[in-house]
Amino acid sequence: MQVDKDKYISKLSKAEQLEIEQKKNVILLVENLMEREEITIKMIIDCLYDVGSVNFVDKKFRLPSANKILKVIARLSKPSFRTIAFYWGKKIAPELITDWLLQKIKF
């Protein structure tokens, strides 16, 4: 499989080869950043969860008693959500961020 990939890459122009190589480098850098800044990323997830869970409960559940109970449940589920969101994000975020950045520099 690697040989086929190498043949394909060798047929690309120098600019395309450079873009593929730099994309790999950016993905590695973003992965490294996520490893080093795990606490910061988890704090960002916490902030987004706090705001998002309150907004979701307020929008979907108008009944005051249900609203209060669901906000408590949302608060209690926050640690497990943070863990799941971090590890899920760690898998997909580097490529998503890299693709987004590359999209911003294409003309």
N, C-alpha and C positions, 0 to 999 in steps of 0.2 A: 504494500500500500504506500509506503514511504517513497519508493522508487517512482510510482505513478505521480505522486505529489511533486517530487523533484523535477520530473519531466515537464509537468504543467507549469511549474514556477519558472523553469529555464526558458519557456516559450514567451513569457511575459516581457514587457519592456523594462528597462532599468528603473523607470519611475514607478511602475507597478510593483516591481520587486522591492523597491525601497519602501513603498507604502505598506506592503505586507509585513516586512521586517519591523518597521517602526510601530505598526499596530500591535505586533507581538510584544514589543518592548513596553508600550504604554499599558497593555493589559498586565504585564508583570509588575510595573510600577504601581498601578492602582491596587493590585492584590497585596503588594508590600505595604502600601499606605493603609489599607484596611486592617492588616495584621497589627501594624504599629499603633494605629488610632482606634483600637477596638472599643475602648471606654468612651471616646468621643462619639463614635457611631452609635453606640448603645444609648447614650444620652440624647442624641438626635431622635432615635427611634422612640424613646420615652416621651419626648416633647410632642412628637407627631401623634403618638398613641393617645396621650392625654387629651389633646384637642379633638382628634378624630373620633374617639369613643364618645366623648360628651356630645359632640355635634350629631353623631349617628343616633344616639339614644334620644336626644331631644327631638330630632326630626321624625323618627319612626314610631316613638311611643309617647303619645300625648297624655295618657293617664298618669297623674302625679305619683300614685303609689308604685306603679310598674316602673316609672321613670327612675325613682330613687333606688329601687331594688336593682335595676339593671346597671345603674351607675356604680353601685357597690360591687356587683359582679365584675364589671369591666375593670375596676381598680384591682380586684383580687387576681384577675387573669393576666395582668400586665407583665409580671416576671416571665411567665411561660411564653407570652406573645413576644417579648423582647428577645428571648433565646431563639425561638423559631425564626423570627424576622431577621435576626443577625446572621444566622447560618444559611438561611435561604438567600439573603441579600449578598452574602459573601460569595456564593456560587455564581450568581447572575450579574451582580452589579459591575464587576470589572469590564466585562464585555459590553454591557449596556452603556456605561460611561464612555468607554473608548469609542464605540460606534457614534455616540452623540457628539463627542469632541471632533471626530473625523468629519462628521456631517457639517459641523460649523466651519471647517476650514476648506471645504470643497467649493469650487466656483462653478 
